[in-house]
Amino acid sequence: MRRTRNRWQIVGVHGTVVLLLALVSAATVFAQTVTGSLVGSVIDHSGAVLPGAAVVVTDIERGTTRESITNSEGLYTISSLAPGTYQVAITMVGFKKFVRDRVEVAINTTVRIDARLDVGGVTETVEVSGARPLLQTDRSDLTHRITTLQLESLPLSPDRNYQSLLELMPGVTEANDVGSAFGNPNGSVINRVNGQNERANSFQLDGTINNQTNVISQTAIVPPAEAIEVVDVSTNAYDAEQGRSTGGVTNVQIKSGTNTMRGTISAYHTDGALKSKNVLSQLEQPDTKLTQSAFTLGGPIRRNRTFFFGDYQRGRDRRGQNELLSVIPLAYRRGDFSGATTTIYDPASGAIAQRTPFAGNIIPDERINPVARAILALLPDPTGPGATLNYEATGQFVQDRHSGDVKVNHSFGNQTQGFVRYSYFQADTADAPSFGVLGGPSTSGGATAAIGEARNQSGSLNLTHAFSPALVSEFRAGFVRVRIEGASPTEADLATRLGIPGINTGDVFTNGISRIAISGYAFLGAAGTLP
C-alpha cells in the first residue's frame, strides 16, 4: 500500500508601499518580516530640530548604502533595511558630522538612533558609541530572538534542529515530536505558544511561509543550524504582515554572503556502542548510528554589489531495535484452545445464550476459515513460550537525508536591494515490518513500517526599492512544495492470493492486505497511516 502527498503552493506574494506624508511621523511601523528599520531625530546643541539633514547608512560588511533626509520635524526613517551591521552618518552644512558605528539591525526590528549635531565644519566628525537600548520603544510586539552565537553555543536536539530552542522562550511549551519518520522526515517538532493549538503557529523562511501544505503544524524545510543567521519569534501583538497566525510566528533567516569569504565545516556522530544493551533480549541488536555532516560557504560574487551563500547537510540515521511482541501461539492457529481459560463456543449452534462449547475447547479443522488459515500460514512462529509477549523481532530503521540552501543578494544601487533563495530537502526512509509480507508493527519500534521518500522544496524572492525618503516599496514572493510518499513493503496481489477478492485492484494504494486487528496481539497488515 502506498501513500502520496504532493502539493505545490504559492505561499505569498507580498507588496508593501509605505507613504510617509507630512502628517505622519517617523515612528510609523513598517512591514519588515525580512528587514528592519532605522528611525531617529536630529537636533542641534540647543535642542532645536534640524530639518534637511542628510542621513547615510552603510552596511559595513557589504558596502551598500541607503540615504534619507530629516523632515520638517527633524525626524528620519530608513525602512526595509537588510539585516546587518551599519554605520550611521548624519551631516548638515554648518554642523560637525555625526557618526554612529556598528549599529546592529535585525529582521523585524526598529532601531532608534537619535543625533545631536554640534556647530562646526562638516570635515569635523563626532563619533558616538553606545549599547543598543534593552527596551524597544518604537514597537509594541513581543519578540524573542535566537542568534547565531546561541545556535553555536547551546545544546540542540540529537538531529540538531533549531526548533528545540524555542521552548526556552516565555509562553512556549516543551517541543514534541509529531508524526512518523515517513510523514515528518525532516524531524520538525511542535510547540504551543500562549496556550494556542500548534496548528495556529506560522513558520516562515526568509519571510515566506514554511508550513507544510498538508500538515500545517510541521515545517517543510528545517535548515541546518550553521546556515541560520537569526530565528525571530513573535509571540504577541505582532502586526498584520505576519499573516494568519494566532499562536507564534517563527521566521528563520538564512545567512547572506558578505565582502569576506567565510565558510564552516562540521560533523556530528552518535554511536549505539555507548548505549546499554537490553539484558532481556536474546537477539543481537543491529547497529545504531547517527551521523550528520555539513558545510557552508558565503562571500562576494562582485564586491559591494552581489553576494552568495550556500549550505549542504547530509544525515545518515541507523537505529537498531529489538521488539517484543505478542503473536498467536501455534496451538491457537490449529484451533486448539485447550490450554486457554476462555471457553470457545460454536457460533453455529444457536442463540448466544444457548450456544454449545466446542468439545475440548478445540475448533475442528474443517471449521477453520480457509482465508484465515492462509493468513496464519504466513505469520512467523513464536520465538518464545507463552501466549503473549512470545515473539522477538529485530530490525533497523534506515534514513538518508540531504538538504541545501542557496541564497544570492544583489544591490542594484543605493536605493534598490533584493535577494533570491532556493531550498531543497530529500529523505529516503525504510523501516521493515515485523511479519514480512503480512506487515505488522515496525521492527525498530517506529510508528510506521514502510519504505518512503520525501522531496520538499522552497523558494523566496524579495525586492526593496526606495523611490524617495518618503516612498518605499517591497515585493516578496515565495513557494513551497511538499512531496511525501510512503509504501507498505508487501506484495501487490497478496489479498487476492490469500482469497480476499476486491482488495488488490492494481493500484499501488491497494497493495497487500488491509489492517487486521487481533485483540491482545500485534496487528497484521499496513499501519493505520497507510491506505
N, C-alpha and C positions, 0 to 999 in steps of 0.2 A: 504494500500500500504506500501511497506517496502523497505528500502534502506540498503544495507550491504556493508561495506568496510572492507576487511580483507586482510592484507598484511604482509608478512614476508620479511625482507630484511637483508642480511648480510651487515652491513654498513661500515665495514672497517677491513681489515687485513693488518697490517702495520708493516713492519720490517725495522729497520734502523741500519745500520752498519757504524760507524764512524771510519775512519782510520786517525790517526794523524801521518803523515810521517815527516821525518826530515825537509822537506822543508815547512811544514805547521805550522803556528804559533798557539798559544793558543787562538787567537781571533776568531777561526773558529766558525761559527754559527751552532748550533746543533738542530736537530728535538726534540722538547720538549713541545708538546702540554699539557702533563700532568706532566711534570717535569721541573726543572730548572737547571742552571749550575753555577759553581763557577770557576772563572778564576783569574789569577794574576801573578805577577812576584816577584822573591825573589832576593834581593841584599844584599851586606854587607855594613858596615858603610862608605866605600869609593865609593859606587855606582857600584861596580863590580858585575856582575851576578853570581849566585851560582847554578850551575847545580848539580843534585843529591840530593837536599834537599827533605826530606820526608814530605809529606803533608797528614794529617789525619783530616777528618771532622767527627764529631759525632752529630747525631740527639739527641738533649738534651731531648726531650720528649719520645723518643722511644729507645734510647741506641744503635741504629745501627750505623755502621761506614762505611766510604769509604776511600780508600787510593790512593795516587798518588805520583809521584816524578817530580821534575822540569827537563826540558830538557836542552840541551846544551846552550840554550839562557836564562836559568833561569826562564822559563815560565812553568806554570802548568795549567791543565784543569781537572775538575771533572764534567762530564756531566751526564745528565739523573738522577739528584738528585730528590728524592721525596720531595715535598714541606714541609717545616718545619723550625724550628729554630735550627741552628747549632753552634757548636764550631769548629773553625779552628785552628789547631795546626801545626806548621812548625818547624822541627828540623834538625840540621846538626851538625856533630862532630866538636867541636871547637867553637861552637856558642851557645848563650843563646836560650832557647826555646821561640818561638813566639806564643802567644795565642790571638785570637780574639774571644770574646764570643758573643753569641746571634746575630748571623748573620741570617737574615730572607731571605729565598729562596722561591719564589712563582713560580707558574706554568708559563711557557712561559717567563722566565726572565733569564738574565745573570748577576750575581753579581760579581764584581771585588773586591778582597781582595789582595792588594799588601803588601809585608812584607820587613822590613829591619832587618837583624839579626846582633846583636852586638857580639863581641868576648867575650867568656866566656864559662862556663861549661854548659852541657846540663841539669844539675839539676837546673840551674837558669832560671827563667821564666820572660819574659816581656809580660805583659798583656796590650792589646791595646783596647780602646773603642772609638766609634765614630758613628755618624749618617750615615745612608746609603746615598750615593750621590743622589741628586734630579734628575740629568741628567744621563741617561743610555748611556754610550759612546760605549758599545760593541754590540749594536743592532741598526738597522735602522727603525724597525717597530714602528707604533704609537699605543700604547696600554694603555688602561684605566682599572682600577680595582674597583670592589665593594667588600669591605671587610666584615668580619663577624660583626665588630663593626658598620659599616654603615647600614647593614641589620637590626641590632637590634635597631638602633637609629633613622633612617629616616622613615617617614610615607610611608606606602605602599598602594597599591590599596585595596579596600574592601575585596577582596579574598586573600590578602597578597601574591601577585605574584611579584617575584623579578624583572620581566621584566619592571615593572612600573618605575624603577630607571634608566633604560638605557637611557631615554630621557635627563638625566642630563649631558650626555657626549657630547663633541663638535661634531657637524656634524650629530647628531642623532635627528630625528623628534619626535614629541609627540606620545606616544603609543596609538594605536587604537585597538578596539575590531575587531575580524574577525570571520565571520561565526555565526551560531546559537549555542545555547546551546547543540544541538544534534551533529552537525558537529565539534564542538570545545568544548567538555565537560570539559576539564581541564582549560579553561579560558585563553588560550595562546593569547598574544597580538602581534601586529606587529609594527615595527619601520622601518623607511627608513634611510639608512646611506649614507651620502655624495651624496644624490640625486639618489641613485640606487633604483631599484624596490625592494619591500620587499621580493620577491622570490629569490633575489640574496644573501640574508643573510644565513649564516650557523650557526646552533645551535649544540653544542656538549655537551655531558655529560661524564665527565671523559675521554675526548679525542676521543670519538667515536660519530658519527653523531646522532643527536637527532631530526632532522627534521622529520615531518610526511611523510610517503612514498607516500601519495596521495595528500596532500595539503602542499607543501614544505615550505610555509611561516609560518606554525604552528609547534609547538614543540610537540613531543609525550609525554614527561614526564616533568612536572613542579614541581621540588622538593620544599618542604616547606622551608621557609627562615631559620628556625632553623637548617636545615640539610646541609646548604651550607657553605663551607669554604671560597670560593672566587669565584667571577664572573669575568673572564678575557675577555675583549672585545678588539679585534684588528680591527681598522678602516682603516688602510692604510699601505702599504709597508710590509705586512706580507709575510712569506716565503711560499714555495710550499706545505709544510706539512699541511697547513690549508685547502687545498682541493679546491673545485670547486668555492668558493665564490668570487664574485666581489663586494659585499657590505660589511657587517660587519661579523666578526666571534666571536660568543659568546660561551665561554667554561665555563661551570659550574663544579666546583669541589666539589664533595660530601666529607664531613668531614671523617677523618680516626681516628681510635682509637689510644690511647697512653698508656703509662705505668700507667697513672692515670685514675681511673674510673670516668667518668663525664656523666651527663645527664641533660635534661631540660624537663619541663612540661609547656605547655602554652595553653591558651584558649582565644578565642575572640568571642564576641557576638554583633550583631546589631539587634535592635528591631524596628519594624514598629510603635510601640506605640508612639515613639518620633517624627514621621512624621505627617505633617498636612494632614487632610482629604480633599477630593475633595468635595467642598460645592455644586457642581452642580450634584453630583451623588445621586440617590435615593436608591441605594443598599448598604447594609453593605459590607465593603471591607474585604476579608479574611486576615488572619494574614500574616505579612511579618517578617521573622526572618532568620538571617544568623548566624550560629554557626560553629566555627572551633576549633578543639582541636588537640593537637599534643604532642608527646613526642619523645625524642632522648636519646640514651644511647650508650656510647662507652668506651672501656677500653682494658686491656690486656687479651688475652687468655693464652699466655705464655710470661712472661716479656722479653723485649728486642728482641722478635722474632715474635710473632704473635699477631695481634690486630683486634678488631672488632668494627664496628659502625652500628647502625640501627636506623631507624626512622619510625614513623607511624603517619598519619594525617587523620582525619575524618572531613568531611564537611557536613553540613545539611542546605540546602538552601530552604526557603519557601518564595515565592513572590506573595502576593495577589494583584490583579489588577481588576479594573472595566474598560471595554472598551465600548466606544460609537461608534456604527456602523450604517450603512445605510442598511436597508433591504427593500425588495419590499413591498409596502403597500398592505393591504388586497384587496382593490378595484382593484388594478392593477392585482392582481393574478386571479381575476374573469374576467378579460378582460375589466373592467370599467375604461376608461381613461377620463371620462367626466370632471374630475377636473384638468386634465393636460393641459398645454398650448401648447403642441405639438399635431399636427393633426396626427391621425393614419390612414394610407391608407390600403386598401385591396390589398395585394400583388398579388392576382389572377385576378385583374380587368383589366389588360392591361399593356402597357408600363409604364415606370417610370413617364414620364411627363403627362400621361393620366389616372393614377390610380384614383379610386373613394374612397373617405374617408368612413370609417365605420360610419353608422348612429349614431349620438350622441356621436361619439368617443368611441363606445363600441364594442368590438370584440364579435361576437356571441359565445355562449358556445360551439356549435358543431365545431367551427373553432379552438378551442384551442387544441394543440397537446397533446395527452394522456401522453406522456413521460414527457413533461413539467408540466402537471397537477400533475403527480405523484411526481415529484421533489418538486414542490411548496407546496404540501401537507405536506412534511416533514420539511419545513422551519418554524422556530418559528415565532409566531406572533409578530408584533412590540410592544414594551413596552411603546412607547410614540407617540405623534402626529406628523404629518408632513410626507412628502415624503422622507426626508433624515434625517440622524442622529436621527433615531427613535427607535433604539434598543440598550439596555444596557446589556452587557454580563459581568458576574463576574466569576472569576476563580482563581486558584492558581497554580503557577509554582512550581514543586517539583523536587528536585535533591538531591541525596545522593551520596557522594564521599568518596572513600577510597584510600589511596596511601601509599606506603612504599618503603624504600631502605635498602639494606643490603650490607655492604662492609667489606671485610676481607683483611688485609695487612699481608704479611709474608716476613721475611728476611731469605733467605736460607744460608746466610753467609755475610761476609763483602762486597762482590762484586756482590751479586745477591739479588734483591728485586722484589716483584711483588704484585699485588692486583687483586681481582675479585669482581665485583659488579653486583647486580640484583635489578631492579626497577620495580614497578608494580603500575598501576593506574586503578581504576574501578569507573564507574559512572552509576547510574540508574536515568533516567530523564523521567518526564511526564508533558505534558502541553496540557490541554484539548482544543478542538476546540469550537468555539462559537456556532455552529449549530448542535451539536451532530453528528449523523451518516453522515450528509451532509458535515461535515468538516468545512471549513472556517478558518478565522484568529484565532490565539491563543486568549484565554480569558484573558491571562495575559499580552498581548502586545508583546509577543515574536515573533520572525521571523517565527517560525515553530510550528504548533500544531501537536504533535506526542507523542509517547512513544518510548524510545530508551535506549540502553545500550552501554557502551564502556568498552573495556578491552585492555589496552595498556601495553606493556612490553618492557624492555630494559635491556641490559647486556653488560658488557665490561670486558676484561681480559688484563692485562698489565704485562710484564715481562722484566726486565732490568738486563743485565749481563755485567760486566766489565772484559773482558779477561785479560786486562793489562791496564796500564795508557794510552796506545795508541790505544786500540781497545775496543769499547763499542757497544753492540748490544741491541736493544729494539724491542720487539714484542708486537703488540697490535691487538686485535680483538674485534668485538662487533656485536650486532644485535639489531634491533628494530622491534617490531610488533605492528601494529595499527589495531584494530578491532572495528568498529563503526557500529551499527545497528540502523535504525530508521524506525518505522512503524506508519502508519496512524491509529488512533483508530476508525476503522469503520468496517462494515460488509463485509465478504469475497465476497458475491454474490450480493451486493447492486445494481450494474449496471444492472445485469440480472433481478433482481426483479422489477426494475423500467422500464424495457422494452428496455434496451440498450444492444443488443447482441454483442458478440465477445470481450468484455472487460475483464470480470472475467473468466480467463482460468484455475483457480485452483492454480495458482502460487501466492505466497504472494505478489509478485511485482505488481499484477493486482487486488488487493482487492479494494473495494469501487468504487468510480466514479472518472473519470479524472477531472482536474480542469476546472471550468466553470467561465469565467469572464463576469460580467454583468456591462456595462458602468454605472458609478455613484453609484454602490452598491458594498457591500463586496462580494468577490469571494466565490464560493462553491467548495467543493472537497478538495483534498490534496494540501499542499503547493507546490510551484514550485520546491523545492529541493527534493521532494519525487516523484518517478516514478509513 
